[in-house]
């Protein structure tokens, strides 16, 4: 990314939201209840969506060094969103069964 205020800001935001996903997922794994697990998984999903928007902005204003890397990052982020949506749906369904 170019060395300027805007790209530095986006890069730092991407780093924060991207790493927050892993940290919050670790918290979700040790949830105190199914409800707590679902809540923490929803936080993970929010961070993934924030990461997606950040990647989208970076792509749209062409603030990237490699088109392929930004494409792969967006693709992986989309896949993770799908996985977490399904995980949350399954946990909610299982909570309603018990």
mmCIF file as gemmi writes it, N, C-alpha and C atoms, coordinates in Angstrom:
data_model
loop_
_atom_site.group_PDB
_atom_site.id
_atom_site.type_symbol
_atom_site.label_atom_id
_atom_site.label_alt_id
_atom_site.label_comp_id
_atom_site.label_asym_id
_atom_site.label_entity_id
_atom_site.label_seq_id
_atom_site.pdbx_PDB_ins_code
_atom_site.Cartn_x
_atom_site.Cartn_y
_atom_site.Cartn_z
_atom_site.occupancy
_atom_site.B_iso_or_equiv
_atom_site.pdbx_formal_charge
_atom_site.auth_seq_id
_atom_site.auth_asym_id
_atom_site.pdbx_PDB_model_num
ATOM 1 N N . UNK Axp A 1 ? 0.847 -1.179 0 1 0 ? 1 A 1
ATOM 2 C CA . UNK Axp A 1 ? 0 0 0 1 0 ? 1 A 1
ATOM 3 C C . UNK Axp A 1 ? 0.888 1.236 0 1 0 ? 1 A 1
ATOM 4 N N . UNK Axp A 2 ? 0.404 2.304 -0.607 1 0 ? 2 A 1
ATOM 5 C CA . UNK Axp A 2 ? 1.213 3.532 -0.622 1 0 ? 2 A 1
ATOM 6 C C . UNK Axp A 2 ? 1.428 4.074 0.79 1 0 ? 2 A 1
ATOM 7 N N . UNK Axp A 3 ? 2.462 4.846 0.958 1 0 ? 3 A 1
ATOM 8 C CA . UNK Axp A 3 ? 2.792 5.404 2.266 1 0 ? 3 A 1
ATOM 9 C C . UNK Axp A 3 ? 2.146 6.784 2.38 1 0 ? 3 A 1
ATOM 10 N N . UNK Axp A 4 ? 0.9 6.815 2.87 1 0 ? 4 A 1
ATOM 11 C CA . UNK Axp A 4 ? 0.211 8.075 3.14 1 0 ? 4 A 1
ATOM 12 C C . UNK Axp A 4 ? -0.768 7.872 4.28 1 0 ? 4 A 1
ATOM 13 N N . UNK Axp A 5 ? -1.364 8.952 4.745 1 0 ? 5 A 1
ATOM 14 C CA . UNK Axp A 5 ? -2.234 8.891 5.918 1 0 ? 5 A 1
ATOM 15 C C . UNK Axp A 5 ? -3.408 7.936 5.707 1 0 ? 5 A 1
ATOM 16 N N . UNK Axp A 6 ? -4.079 8.057 4.567 1 0 ? 6 A 1
ATOM 17 C CA . UNK Axp A 6 ? -5.256 7.23 4.3 1 0 ? 6 A 1
ATOM 18 C C . UNK Axp A 6 ? -4.945 5.749 4.272 1 0 ? 6 A 1
ATOM 19 N N . UNK Axp A 7 ? -3.902 5.373 3.557 1 0 ? 7 A 1
ATOM 20 C CA . UNK Axp A 7 ? -3.574 3.946 3.479 1 0 ? 7 A 1
ATOM 21 C C . UNK Axp A 7 ? -3.038 3.422 4.802 1 0 ? 7 A 1
ATOM 22 N N . UNK Axp A 8 ? -2.307 4.256 5.532 1 0 ? 8 A 1
ATOM 23 C CA . UNK Axp A 8 ? -1.845 3.84 6.867 1 0 ? 8 A 1
ATOM 24 C C . UNK Axp A 8 ? -3.025 3.593 7.799 1 0 ? 8 A 1
ATOM 25 N N . UNK Axp A 9 ? -4.013 4.462 7.729 1 0 ? 9 A 1
ATOM 26 C CA . UNK Axp A 9 ? -5.207 4.313 8.567 1 0 ? 9 A 1
ATOM 27 C C . UNK Axp A 9 ? -5.938 3.012 8.22 1 0 ? 9 A 1
ATOM 28 N N . UNK Axp A 10 ? -6.158 2.778 6.936 1 0 ? 10 A 1
ATOM 29 C CA . UNK Axp A 10 ? -6.853 1.56 6.507 1 0 ? 10 A 1
ATOM 30 C C . UNK Axp A 10 ? -6.058 0.303 6.856 1 0 ? 10 A 1
ATOM 31 N N . UNK Axp A 11 ? -4.755 0.362 6.688 1 0 ? 11 A 1
ATOM 32 C CA . UNK Axp A 11 ? -3.913 -0.792 7.012 1 0 ? 11 A 1
ATOM 33 C C . UNK Axp A 11 ? -4.004 -1.116 8.5 1 0 ? 11 A 1
ATOM 34 N N . UNK Axp A 12 ? -3.961 -0.093 9.336 1 0 ? 12 A 1
ATOM 35 C CA . UNK Axp A 12 ? -4.051 -0.319 10.785 1 0 ? 12 A 1
ATOM 36 C C . UNK Axp A 12 ? -5.434 -0.846 11.17 1 0 ? 12 A 1
ATOM 37 N N . UNK Axp A 13 ? -6.477 -0.305 10.537 1 0 ? 13 A 1
ATOM 38 C CA . UNK Axp A 13 ? -7.826 -0.767 10.833 1 0 ? 13 A 1
ATOM 39 C C . UNK Axp A 13 ? -8.003 -2.218 10.404 1 0 ? 13 A 1
ATOM 40 N N . UNK Axp A 14 ? -7.466 -2.56 9.242 1 0 ? 14 A 1
ATOM 41 C CA . UNK Axp A 14 ? -7.529 -3.936 8.752 1 0 ? 14 A 1
ATOM 42 C C . UNK Axp A 14 ? -6.795 -4.875 9.711 1 0 ? 14 A 1
ATOM 43 N N . UNK Axp A 15 ? -5.668 -4.447 10.204 1 0 ? 15 A 1
ATOM 44 C CA . UNK Axp A 15 ? -4.91 -5.241 11.172 1 0 ? 15 A 1
ATOM 45 C C . UNK Axp A 15 ? -5.709 -5.446 12.456 1 0 ? 15 A 1
ATOM 46 N N . UNK Axp A 16 ? -6.36 -4.382 12.941 1 0 ? 16 A 1
ATOM 47 C CA . UNK Axp A 16 ? -7.145 -4.496 14.183 1 0 ? 16 A 1
ATOM 48 C C . UNK Axp A 16 ? -8.335 -5.435 14.009 1 0 ? 16 A 1
ATOM 49 N N . UNK Axp A 17 ? -9.129 -5.201 12.97 1 0 ? 17 A 1
ATOM 50 C CA . UNK Axp A 17 ? -10.33 -6.032 12.805 1 0 ? 17 A 1
ATOM 51 C C . UNK Axp A 17 ? -9.956 -7.466 12.437 1 0 ? 17 A 1
ATOM 52 N N . UNK Axp A 18 ? -8.917 -7.631 11.618 1 0 ? 18 A 1
ATOM 53 C CA . UNK Axp A 18 ? -8.497 -8.969 11.212 1 0 ? 18 A 1
ATOM 54 C C . UNK Axp A 18 ? -7.968 -9.806 12.359 1 0 ? 18 A 1
ATOM 55 N N . UNK Axp A 19 ? -7.198 -9.207 13.24 1 0 ? 19 A 1
ATOM 56 C CA . UNK Axp A 19 ? -6.673 -9.961 14.376 1 0 ? 19 A 1
ATOM 57 C C . UNK Axp A 19 ? -7.733 -10.149 15.457 1 0 ? 19 A 1
ATOM 58 N N . UNK Axp A 20 ? -8.678 -9.229 15.53 1 0 ? 20 A 1
ATOM 59 C CA . UNK Axp A 20 ? -9.76 -9.345 16.5 1 0 ? 20 A 1
ATOM 60 C C . UNK Axp A 20 ? -10.588 -10.602 16.255 1 0 ? 20 A 1
ATOM 61 N N . UNK Axp A 21 ? -10.705 -11.012 15.002 1 0 ? 21 A 1
ATOM 62 C CA . UNK Axp A 21 ? -11.453 -12.227 14.668 1 0 ? 21 A 1
ATOM 63 C C . UNK Axp A 21 ? -10.886 -13.416 15.429 1 0 ? 21 A 1
ATOM 64 N N . UNK Axp A 22 ? -9.59 -13.621 15.332 1 0 ? 22 A 1
ATOM 65 C CA . UNK Axp A 22 ? -8.959 -14.762 15.999 1 0 ? 22 A 1
ATOM 66 C C . UNK Axp A 22 ? -9.067 -14.67 17.514 1 0 ? 22 A 1
ATOM 67 N N . UNK Axp A 23 ? -8.846 -13.489 18.035 1 0 ? 23 A 1
ATOM 68 C CA . UNK Axp A 23 ? -8.886 -13.319 19.49 1 0 ? 23 A 1
ATOM 69 C C . UNK Axp A 23 ? -10.293 -13.56 20.034 1 0 ? 23 A 1
ATOM 70 N N . UNK Axp A 24 ? -11.295 -13.039 19.367 1 0 ? 24 A 1
ATOM 71 C CA . UNK Axp A 24 ? -12.668 -13.241 19.815 1 0 ? 24 A 1
ATOM 72 C C . UNK Axp A 24 ? -13.133 -14.673 19.609 1 0 ? 24 A 1
ATOM 73 N N . UNK Axp A 25 ? -12.642 -15.325 18.571 1 0 ? 25 A 1
ATOM 74 C CA . UNK Axp A 25 ? -12.987 -16.732 18.368 1 0 ? 25 A 1
ATOM 75 C C . UNK Axp A 25 ? -12.428 -17.575 19.519 1 0 ? 25 A 1
ATOM 76 N N . UNK Axp A 26 ? -11.228 -17.258 19.958 1 0 ? 26 A 1
ATOM 77 C CA . UNK Axp A 26 ? -10.648 -17.946 21.117 1 0 ? 26 A 1
ATOM 78 C C . UNK Axp A 26 ? -11.514 -17.762 22.356 1 0 ? 26 A 1
ATOM 79 N N . UNK Axp A 27 ? -12.045 -16.557 22.529 1 0 ? 27 A 1
ATOM 80 C CA . UNK Axp A 27 ? -12.954 -16.306 23.65 1 0 ? 27 A 1
ATOM 81 C C . UNK Axp A 27 ? -14.248 -17.097 23.511 1 0 ? 27 A 1
ATOM 82 N N . UNK Axp A 28 ? -14.756 -17.182 22.288 1 0 ? 28 A 1
ATOM 83 C CA . UNK Axp A 28 ? -16.007 -17.92 22.054 1 0 ? 28 A 1
ATOM 84 C C . UNK Axp A 28 ? -15.843 -19.396 22.395 1 0 ? 28 A 1
ATOM 85 N N . UNK Axp A 29 ? -14.685 -19.945 22.088 1 0 ? 29 A 1
ATOM 86 C CA . UNK Axp A 29 ? -14.449 -21.361 22.358 1 0 ? 29 A 1
ATOM 87 C C . UNK Axp A 29 ? -14.53 -21.691 23.841 1 0 ? 29 A 1
ATOM 88 N N . UNK Axp A 30 ? -14.287 -20.703 24.676 1 0 ? 30 A 1
ATOM 89 C CA . UNK Axp A 30 ? -14.386 -20.951 26.114 1 0 ? 30 A 1
ATOM 90 C C . UNK Axp A 30 ? -15.606 -20.244 26.707 1 0 ? 30 A 1
ATOM 91 N N . UNK Axp A 31 ? -16.65 -20.123 25.894 1 0 ? 31 A 1
ATOM 92 C CA . UNK Axp A 31 ? -17.881 -19.491 26.352 1 0 ? 31 A 1
ATOM 93 C C . UNK Axp A 31 ? -18.442 -20.203 27.575 1 0 ? 31 A 1
ATOM 94 N N . UNK Axp A 32 ? -19.044 -19.432 28.457 1 0 ? 32 A 1
ATOM 95 C CA . UNK Axp A 32 ? -19.562 -19.984 29.709 1 0 ? 32 A 1
ATOM 96 C C . UNK Axp A 32 ? -20.885 -20.717 29.516 1 0 ? 32 A 1
ATOM 97 N N . UNK Axp A 33 ? -21.555 -20.44 28.426 1 0 ? 33 A 1
ATOM 98 C CA . UNK Axp A 33 ? -22.822 -21.093 28.112 1 0 ? 33 A 1
ATOM 99 C C . UNK Axp A 33 ? -23.007 -21.037 26.596 1 0 ? 33 A 1
ATOM 100 N N . UNK Axp A 34 ? -24.016 -21.722 26.102 1 0 ? 34 A 1
ATOM 101 C CA . UNK Axp A 34 ? -24.288 -21.672 24.66 1 0 ? 34 A 1
ATOM 102 C C . UNK Axp A 34 ? -24.663 -20.249 24.253 1 0 ? 34 A 1
ATOM 103 N N . UNK Axp A 35 ? -25.413 -19.563 25.116 1 0 ? 35 A 1
ATOM 104 C CA . UNK Axp A 35 ? -25.8 -18.174 24.833 1 0 ? 35 A 1
ATOM 105 C C . UNK Axp A 35 ? -24.563 -17.272 24.752 1 0 ? 35 A 1
ATOM 106 N N . UNK Axp A 36 ? -23.632 -17.467 25.675 1 0 ? 36 A 1
ATOM 107 C CA . UNK Axp A 36 ? -22.383 -16.697 25.668 1 0 ? 36 A 1
ATOM 108 C C . UNK Axp A 36 ? -21.563 -17.017 24.416 1 0 ? 36 A 1
ATOM 109 N N . UNK Axp A 37 ? -21.518 -18.292 24.048 1 0 ? 37 A 1
ATOM 110 C CA . UNK Axp A 37 ? -20.823 -18.719 22.836 1 0 ? 37 A 1
ATOM 111 C C . UNK Axp A 37 ? -21.406 -18.008 21.612 1 0 ? 37 A 1
ATOM 112 N N . UNK Axp A 38 ? -22.721 -17.999 21.505 1 0 ? 38 A 1
ATOM 113 C CA . UNK Axp A 38 ? -23.383 -17.364 20.362 1 0 ? 38 A 1
ATOM 114 C C . UNK Axp A 38 ? -23.084 -15.871 20.335 1 0 ? 38 A 1
ATOM 115 N N . UNK Axp A 39 ? -23.154 -15.241 21.493 1 0 ? 39 A 1
ATOM 116 C CA . UNK Axp A 39 ? -22.854 -13.803 21.568 1 0 ? 39 A 1
ATOM 117 C C . UNK Axp A 39 ? -21.437 -13.506 21.075 1 0 ? 39 A 1
ATOM 118 N N . UNK Axp A 40 ? -20.482 -14.286 21.541 1 0 ? 40 A 1
ATOM 119 C CA . UNK Axp A 40 ? -19.091 -14.056 21.144 1 0 ? 40 A 1
ATOM 120 C C . UNK Axp A 40 ? -18.854 -14.384 19.672 1 0 ? 40 A 1
ATOM 121 N N . UNK Axp A 41 ? -19.564 -15.37 19.169 1 0 ? 41 A 1
ATOM 122 C CA . UNK Axp A 41 ? -19.455 -15.7 17.737 1 0 ? 41 A 1
ATOM 123 C C . UNK Axp A 41 ? -20.03 -14.566 16.885 1 0 ? 41 A 1
ATOM 124 N N . UNK Axp A 42 ? -21.065 -13.909 17.382 1 0 ? 42 A 1
ATOM 125 C CA . UNK Axp A 42 ? -21.62 -12.762 16.661 1 0 ? 42 A 1
ATOM 126 C C . UNK Axp A 42 ? -20.637 -11.6 16.635 1 0 ? 42 A 1
ATOM 127 N N . UNK Axp A 43 ? -19.851 -11.457 17.689 1 0 ? 43 A 1
ATOM 128 C CA . UNK Axp A 43 ? -18.797 -10.435 17.697 1 0 ? 43 A 1
ATOM 129 C C . UNK Axp A 43 ? -17.754 -10.769 16.627 1 0 ? 43 A 1
ATOM 130 N N . UNK Axp A 44 ? -17.384 -12.047 16.532 1 0 ? 44 A 1
ATOM 131 C CA . UNK Axp A 44 ? -16.452 -12.493 15.49 1 0 ? 44 A 1
ATOM 132 C C . UNK Axp A 44 ? -17.011 -12.134 14.12 1 0 ? 44 A 1
ATOM 133 N N . UNK Axp A 45 ? -18.286 -12.388 13.901 1 0 ? 45 A 1
ATOM 134 C CA . UNK Axp A 45 ? -18.928 -12.091 12.627 1 0 ? 45 A 1
ATOM 135 C C . UNK Axp A 45 ? -18.91 -10.592 12.331 1 0 ? 45 A 1
ATOM 136 N N . UNK Axp A 46 ? -19.151 -9.772 13.347 1 0 ? 46 A 1
ATOM 137 C CA . UNK Axp A 46 ? -19.083 -8.314 13.16 1 0 ? 46 A 1
ATOM 138 C C . UNK Axp A 46 ? -17.682 -7.887 12.731 1 0 ? 46 A 1
ATOM 139 N N . UNK Axp A 47 ? -16.674 -8.467 13.344 1 0 ? 47 A 1
ATOM 140 C CA . UNK Axp A 47 ? -15.29 -8.123 12.996 1 0 ? 47 A 1
ATOM 141 C C . UNK Axp A 47 ? -14.954 -8.58 11.574 1 0 ? 47 A 1
ATOM 142 N N . UNK Axp A 48 ? -15.47 -9.744 11.171 1 0 ? 48 A 1
ATOM 143 C CA . UNK Axp A 48 ? -15.259 -10.216 9.804 1 0 ? 48 A 1
ATOM 144 C C . UNK Axp A 48 ? -15.913 -9.276 8.801 1 0 ? 48 A 1
ATOM 145 N N . UNK Axp A 49 ? -17.093 -8.794 9.13 1 0 ? 49 A 1
ATOM 146 C CA . UNK Axp A 49 ? -17.78 -7.858 8.224 1 0 ? 49 A 1
ATOM 147 C C . UNK Axp A 49 ? -17.044 -6.523 8.156 1 0 ? 49 A 1
ATOM 148 N N . UNK Axp A 50 ? -16.494 -6.091 9.276 1 0 ? 50 A 1
ATOM 149 C CA . UNK Axp A 50 ? -15.696 -4.866 9.277 1 0 ? 50 A 1
ATOM 150 C C . UNK Axp A 50 ? -14.446 -5.056 8.414 1 0 ? 50 A 1
ATOM 151 N N . UNK Axp A 51 ? -13.827 -6.205 8.534 1 0 ? 51 A 1
ATOM 152 C CA . UNK Axp A 51 ? -12.656 -6.523 7.719 1 0 ? 51 A 1
ATOM 153 C C . UNK Axp A 51 ? -13.032 -6.525 6.242 1 0 ? 51 A 1
ATOM 154 N N . UNK Axp A 52 ? -14.195 -7.098 5.914 1 0 ? 52 A 1
ATOM 155 C CA . UNK Axp A 52 ? -14.669 -7.134 4.528 1 0 ? 52 A 1
ATOM 156 C C . UNK Axp A 52 ? -14.818 -5.726 3.966 1 0 ? 52 A 1
ATOM 157 N N . UNK Axp A 53 ? -15.437 -4.83 4.733 1 0 ? 53 A 1
ATOM 158 C CA . UNK Axp A 53 ? -15.633 -3.456 4.266 1 0 ? 53 A 1
ATOM 159 C C . UNK Axp A 53 ? -14.284 -2.766 4.07 1 0 ? 53 A 1
ATOM 160 N N . UNK Axp A 54 ? -13.365 -2.989 4.979 1 0 ? 54 A 1
ATOM 161 C CA . UNK Axp A 54 ? -12.03 -2.396 4.858 1 0 ? 54 A 1
ATOM 162 C C . UNK Axp A 54 ? -11.336 -2.894 3.588 1 0 ? 54 A 1
ATOM 163 N N . UNK Axp A 55 ? -11.409 -4.19 3.332 1 0 ? 55 A 1
ATOM 164 C CA . UNK Axp A 55 ? -10.817 -4.754 2.11 1 0 ? 55 A 1
ATOM 165 C C . UNK Axp A 55 ? -11.497 -4.188 0.859 1 0 ? 55 A 1
ATOM 166 N N . UNK Axp A 56 ? -12.795 -4.016 0.954 1 0 ? 56 A 1
ATOM 167 C CA . UNK Axp A 56 ? -13.556 -3.467 -0.169 1 0 ? 56 A 1
ATOM 168 C C . UNK Axp A 56 ? -13.116 -2.028 -0.483 1 0 ? 56 A 1
ATOM 169 N N . UNK Axp A 57 ? -12.922 -1.231 0.561 1 0 ? 57 A 1
ATOM 170 C CA . UNK Axp A 57 ? -12.451 0.145 0.371 1 0 ? 57 A 1
ATOM 171 C C . UNK Axp A 57 ? -11.059 0.144 -0.245 1 0 ? 57 A 1
ATOM 172 N N . UNK Axp A 58 ? -10.176 -0.675 0.293 1 0 ? 58 A 1
ATOM 173 C CA . UNK Axp A 58 ? -8.808 -0.751 -0.228 1 0 ? 58 A 1
ATOM 174 C C . UNK Axp A 58 ? -8.821 -1.138 -1.697 1 0 ? 58 A 1
ATOM 175 N N . UNK Axp A 59 ? -9.674 -2.083 -2.058 1 0 ? 59 A 1
ATOM 176 C CA . UNK Axp A 59 ? -9.763 -2.511 -3.467 1 0 ? 59 A 1
ATOM 177 C C . UNK Axp A 59 ? -10.342 -1.407 -4.337 1 0 ? 59 A 1
ATOM 178 N N . UNK Axp A 60 ? -11.418 -0.792 -3.87 1 0 ? 60 A 1
ATOM 179 C CA . UNK Axp A 60 ? -12.102 0.221 -4.671 1 0 ? 60 A 1
ATOM 180 C C . UNK Axp A 60 ? -11.206 1.418 -4.991 1 0 ? 60 A 1
ATOM 181 N N . UNK Axp A 61 ? -10.421 1.852 -4.02 1 0 ? 61 A 1
ATOM 182 C CA . UNK Axp A 61 ? -9.562 3.012 -4.272 1 0 ? 61 A 1
ATOM 183 C C . UNK Axp A 61 ? -8.149 2.597 -4.693 1 0 ? 61 A 1
ATOM 184 N N . UNK Axp A 62 ? -8.015 1.312 -4.964 1 0 ? 62 A 1
ATOM 185 C CA . UNK Axp A 62 ? -6.771 0.741 -5.491 1 0 ? 62 A 1
ATOM 186 C C . UNK Axp A 62 ? -5.546 1.101 -4.646 1 0 ? 62 A 1
ATOM 187 N N . UNK Axp A 63 ? -5.661 0.824 -3.347 1 0 ? 63 A 1
ATOM 188 C CA . UNK Axp A 63 ? -4.559 1.064 -2.41 1 0 ? 63 A 1
ATOM 189 C C . UNK Axp A 63 ? -3.861 -0.237 -2.061 1 0 ? 63 A 1
ATOM 190 N N . UNK Axp A 64 ? -3.541 -1.027 -3.03 1 0 ? 64 A 1
ATOM 191 C CA . UNK Axp A 64 ? -2.927 -2.313 -2.766 1 0 ? 64 A 1
ATOM 192 C C . UNK Axp A 64 ? -1.749 -2.52 -3.706 1 0 ? 64 A 1
ATOM 193 N N . UNK Axp A 65 ? -0.846 -3.368 -3.285 1 0 ? 65 A 1
ATOM 194 C CA . UNK Axp A 65 ? 0.319 -3.675 -4.096 1 0 ? 65 A 1
ATOM 195 C C . UNK Axp A 65 ? 0.051 -4.797 -5.079 1 0 ? 65 A 1
ATOM 196 N N . UNK Axp A 66 ? -0.8 -5.733 -4.701 1 0 ? 66 A 1
ATOM 197 C CA . UNK Axp A 66 ? -1.056 -6.902 -5.53 1 0 ? 66 A 1
ATOM 198 C C . UNK Axp A 66 ? -2.567 -7.148 -5.632 1 0 ? 66 A 1
ATOM 199 N N . UNK Axp A 67 ? -3.078 -7.089 -6.833 1 0 ? 67 A 1
ATOM 200 C CA . UNK Axp A 67 ? -4.501 -7.355 -7.075 1 0 ? 67 A 1
ATOM 201 C C . UNK Axp A 67 ? -4.85 -8.773 -6.619 1 0 ? 67 A 1
ATOM 202 N N . UNK Axp A 68 ? -3.95 -9.72 -6.851 1 0 ? 68 A 1
ATOM 203 C CA . UNK Axp A 68 ? -4.182 -11.115 -6.482 1 0 ? 68 A 1
ATOM 204 C C . UNK Axp A 68 ? -4.297 -11.27 -4.965 1 0 ? 68 A 1
ATOM 205 N N . UNK Axp A 69 ? -3.452 -10.591 -4.204 1 0 ? 69 A 1
ATOM 206 C CA . UNK Axp A 69 ? -3.488 -10.704 -2.739 1 0 ? 69 A 1
ATOM 207 C C . UNK Axp A 69 ? -4.785 -10.131 -2.176 1 0 ? 69 A 1
ATOM 208 N N . UNK Axp A 70 ? -5.229 -9.004 -2.701 1 0 ? 70 A 1
ATOM 209 C CA . UNK Axp A 70 ? -6.467 -8.409 -2.194 1 0 ? 70 A 1
ATOM 210 C C . UNK Axp A 70 ? -7.654 -9.29 -2.567 1 0 ? 70 A 1
ATOM 211 N N . UNK Axp A 71 ? -7.634 -9.877 -3.751 1 0 ? 71 A 1
ATOM 212 C CA . UNK Axp A 71 ? -8.694 -10.789 -4.18 1 0 ? 71 A 1
ATOM 213 C C . UNK Axp A 71 ? -8.753 -12.008 -3.258 1 0 ? 71 A 1
ATOM 214 N N . UNK Axp A 72 ? -7.589 -12.594 -2.978 1 0 ? 72 A 1
ATOM 215 C CA . UNK Axp A 72 ? -7.55 -13.773 -2.1 1 0 ? 72 A 1
ATOM 216 C C . UNK Axp A 72 ? -8.003 -13.435 -0.683 1 0 ? 72 A 1
ATOM 217 N N . UNK Axp A 73 ? -7.601 -12.272 -0.193 1 0 ? 73 A 1
ATOM 218 C CA . UNK Axp A 73 ? -8 -11.86 1.158 1 0 ? 73 A 1
ATOM 219 C C . UNK Axp A 73 ? -9.516 -11.681 1.242 1 0 ? 73 A 1
ATOM 220 N N . UNK Axp A 74 ? -10.099 -11.04 0.235 1 0 ? 74 A 1
ATOM 221 C CA . UNK Axp A 74 ? -11.554 -10.865 0.219 1 0 ? 74 A 1
ATOM 222 C C . UNK Axp A 74 ? -12.264 -12.212 0.119 1 0 ? 74 A 1
ATOM 223 N N . UNK Axp A 75 ? -11.738 -13.088 -0.715 1 0 ? 75 A 1
ATOM 224 C CA . UNK Axp A 75 ? -12.341 -14.41 -0.898 1 0 ? 75 A 1
ATOM 225 C C . UNK Axp A 75 ? -12.301 -15.208 0.41 1 0 ? 75 A 1
ATOM 226 N N . UNK Axp A 76 ? -11.162 -15.217 1.062 1 0 ? 76 A 1
ATOM 227 C CA . UNK Axp A 76 ? -11.041 -15.942 2.329 1 0 ? 76 A 1
ATOM 228 C C . UNK Axp A 76 ? -11.956 -15.34 3.392 1 0 ? 76 A 1
ATOM 229 N N . UNK Axp A 77 ? -12.041 -14.01 3.418 1 0 ? 77 A 1
ATOM 230 C CA . UNK Axp A 77 ? -12.914 -13.35 4.378 1 0 ? 77 A 1
ATOM 231 C C . UNK Axp A 77 ? -14.378 -13.726 4.131 1 0 ? 77 A 1
ATOM 232 N N . UNK Axp A 78 ? -14.779 -13.767 2.864 1 0 ? 78 A 1
ATOM 233 C CA . UNK Axp A 78 ? -16.144 -14.187 2.511 1 0 ? 78 A 1
ATOM 234 C C . UNK Axp A 78 ? -16.418 -15.611 2.979 1 0 ? 78 A 1
ATOM 235 N N . UNK Axp A 79 ? -15.458 -16.49 2.782 1 0 ? 79 A 1
ATOM 236 C CA . UNK Axp A 79 ? -15.617 -17.878 3.208 1 0 ? 79 A 1
ATOM 237 C C . UNK Axp A 79 ? -15.761 -17.973 4.725 1 0 ? 79 A 1
ATOM 238 N N . UNK Axp A 80 ? -14.969 -17.19 5.443 1 0 ? 80 A 1
ATOM 239 C CA . UNK Axp A 80 ? -15.059 -17.187 6.908 1 0 ? 80 A 1
ATOM 240 C C . UNK Axp A 80 ? -16.414 -16.647 7.369 1 0 ? 80 A 1
ATOM 241 N N . UNK Axp A 81 ? -16.913 -15.615 6.709 1 0 ? 81 A 1
ATOM 242 C CA . UNK Axp A 81 ? -18.237 -15.095 7.057 1 0 ? 81 A 1
ATOM 243 C C . UNK Axp A 81 ? -19.28 -16.196 6.91 1 0 ? 81 A 1
ATOM 244 N N . UNK Axp A 82 ? -19.228 -16.921 5.795 1 0 ? 82 A 1
ATOM 245 C CA . UNK Axp A 82 ? -20.188 -18.01 5.567 1 0 ? 82 A 1
ATOM 246 C C . UNK Axp A 82 ? -20.092 -19.078 6.647 1 0 ? 82 A 1
ATOM 247 N N . UNK Axp A 83 ? -18.882 -19.443 7.013 1 0 ? 83 A 1
ATOM 248 C CA . UNK Axp A 83 ? -18.67 -20.457 8.047 1 0 ? 83 A 1
ATOM 249 C C . UNK Axp A 83 ? -19.242 -20.001 9.383 1 0 ? 83 A 1
ATOM 250 N N . UNK Axp A 84 ? -18.974 -18.754 9.761 1 0 ? 84 A 1
ATOM 251 C CA . UNK Axp A 84 ? -19.448 -18.266 11.06 1 0 ? 84 A 1
ATOM 252 C C . UNK Axp A 84 ? -20.952 -18.053 11.083 1 0 ? 84 A 1
ATOM 253 N N . UNK Axp A 85 ? -21.538 -17.637 9.969 1 0 ? 85 A 1
ATOM 254 C CA . UNK Axp A 85 ? -22.999 -17.524 9.908 1 0 ? 85 A 1
ATOM 255 C C . UNK Axp A 85 ? -23.624 -18.881 10.165 1 0 ? 85 A 1
ATOM 256 N N . UNK Axp A 86 ? -23.124 -19.918 9.506 1 0 ? 86 A 1
ATOM 257 C CA . UNK Axp A 86 ? -23.665 -21.27 9.687 1 0 ? 86 A 1
ATOM 258 C C . UNK Axp A 86 ? -23.426 -21.781 11.112 1 0 ? 86 A 1
ATOM 259 N N . UNK Axp A 87 ? -22.264 -21.488 11.665 1 0 ? 87 A 1
ATOM 260 C CA . UNK Axp A 87 ? -21.971 -21.924 13.04 1 0 ? 87 A 1
ATOM 261 C C . UNK Axp A 87 ? -22.929 -21.283 14.035 1 0 ? 87 A 1
ATOM 262 N N . UNK Axp A 88 ? -23.208 -20.01 13.846 1 0 ? 88 A 1
ATOM 263 C CA . UNK Axp A 88 ? -24.135 -19.301 14.729 1 0 ? 88 A 1
ATOM 264 C C . UNK Axp A 88 ? -25.544 -19.873 14.569 1 0 ? 88 A 1
ATOM 265 N N . UNK Axp A 89 ? -25.955 -20.095 13.322 1 0 ? 89 A 1
ATOM 266 C CA . UNK Axp A 89 ? -27.286 -20.672 13.077 1 0 ? 89 A 1
ATOM 267 C C . UNK Axp A 89 ? -27.416 -22.042 13.74 1 0 ? 89 A 1
ATOM 268 N N . UNK Axp A 90 ? -26.394 -22.868 13.613 1 0 ? 90 A 1
ATOM 269 C CA . UNK Axp A 90 ? -26.418 -24.21 14.223 1 0 ? 90 A 1
ATOM 270 C C . UNK Axp A 90 ? -26.483 -24.11 15.738 1 0 ? 90 A 1
ATOM 271 N N . UNK Axp A 91 ? -25.674 -23.237 16.322 1 0 ? 91 A 1
ATOM 272 C CA . UNK Axp A 91 ? -25.678 -23.083 17.785 1 0 ? 91 A 1
ATOM 273 C C . UNK Axp A 91 ? -27.032 -22.579 18.271 1 0 ? 91 A 1
ATOM 274 N N . UNK Axp A 92 ? -27.639 -21.646 17.531 1 0 ? 92 A 1
ATOM 275 C CA . UNK Axp A 92 ? -28.954 -21.141 17.92 1 0 ? 92 A 1
ATOM 276 C C . UNK Axp A 92 ? -30.015 -22.234 17.813 1 0 ? 92 A 1
ATOM 277 N N . UNK Axp A 93 ? -29.948 -23.004 16.745 1 0 ? 93 A 1
ATOM 278 C CA . UNK Axp A 93 ? -30.896 -24.101 16.556 1 0 ? 93 A 1
ATOM 279 C C . UNK Axp A 93 ? -30.744 -25.125 17.684 1 0 ? 93 A 1
ATOM 280 N N . UNK Axp A 94 ? -29.521 -25.473 18.025 1 0 ? 94 A 1
ATOM 281 C CA . UNK Axp A 94 ? -29.262 -26.433 19.096 1 0 ? 94 A 1
ATOM 282 C C . UNK Axp A 94 ? -29.698 -25.899 20.457 1 0 ? 94 A 1
ATOM 283 N N . UNK Axp A 95 ? -29.588 -24.598 20.651 1 0 ? 95 A 1
ATOM 284 C CA . UNK Axp A 95 ? -30.011 -23.996 21.911 1 0 ? 95 A 1
ATOM 285 C C . UNK Axp A 95 ? -31.532 -24.085 22.047 1 0 ? 95 A 1
ATOM 286 N N . UNK Axp A 96 ? -32.239 -23.944 20.942 1 0 ? 96 A 1
ATOM 287 C CA . UNK Axp A 96 ? -33.705 -23.999 20.966 1 0 ? 96 A 1
ATOM 288 C C . UNK Axp A 96 ? -34.233 -25.406 21.132 1 0 ? 96 A 1
ATOM 289 N N . UNK Axp A 97 ? -33.408 -26.404 20.792 1 0 ? 97 A 1
ATOM 290 C CA . UNK Axp A 97 ? -33.82 -27.802 20.91 1 0 ? 97 A 1
ATOM 291 C C . UNK Axp A 97 ? -33.82 -28.233 22.374 1 0 ? 97 A 1
ATOM 292 N N . UNK Axp A 98 ? -32.865 -27.75 23.132 1 0 ? 98 A 1
ATOM 293 C CA . UNK Axp A 98 ? -32.705 -28.204 24.522 1 0 ? 98 A 1
ATOM 294 C C . UNK Axp A 98 ? -33.653 -27.521 25.455 1 0 ? 98 A 1
